[in-house]
């Protein structure tokens, strides 16, 4: 599971690096980076929190 998350993070970071090194205007790259980061945070943070909650209640 951790390998998949690590691969996902490497791909996301790689895509952002590719976007920032392209000839795209900087303000557009910044806007897209912030939108993308917010989107991934909305997806991944609740999943991480639920897994921590489930692990805490598993030991009861």
ChimeraX attribute file (.defattr): number of C-alpha atoms within 10 A of each C-alpha:
attribute: neighborCount
match mode: 1-to-1
recipient: residues
	/A:1	5
	/A:2	7
	/A:3	8
	/A:4	9
	/A:5	11
	/A:6	11
	/A:7	11
	/A:8	12
	/A:9	12
	/A:10	12
	/A:11	12
	/A:12	15
	/A:13	12
	/A:14	12
	/A:15	13
	/A:16	18
	/A:17	12
	/A:18	11
	/A:19	18
	/A:20	16
	/A:21	11
	/A:22	11
	/A:23	9
	/A:24	11
	/A:25	10
	/A:26	13
	/A:27	9
	/A:28	12
	/A:29	17
	/A:30	15
	/A:31	11
	/A:32	14
	/A:33	17
	/A:34	12
	/A:35	12
	/A:36	14
	/A:37	14
	/A:38	12
	/A:39	11
	/A:40	12
	/A:41	12
	/A:42	11
	/A:43	11
	/A:44	12
	/A:45	11
	/A:46	11
	/A:47	12
	/A:48	11
	/A:49	11
	/A:50	11
	/A:51	12
	/A:52	12
	/A:53	11
	/A:54	11
	/A:55	11
	/A:56	10
	/A:57	9
	/A:58	8
	/A:59	6
	/A:60	5
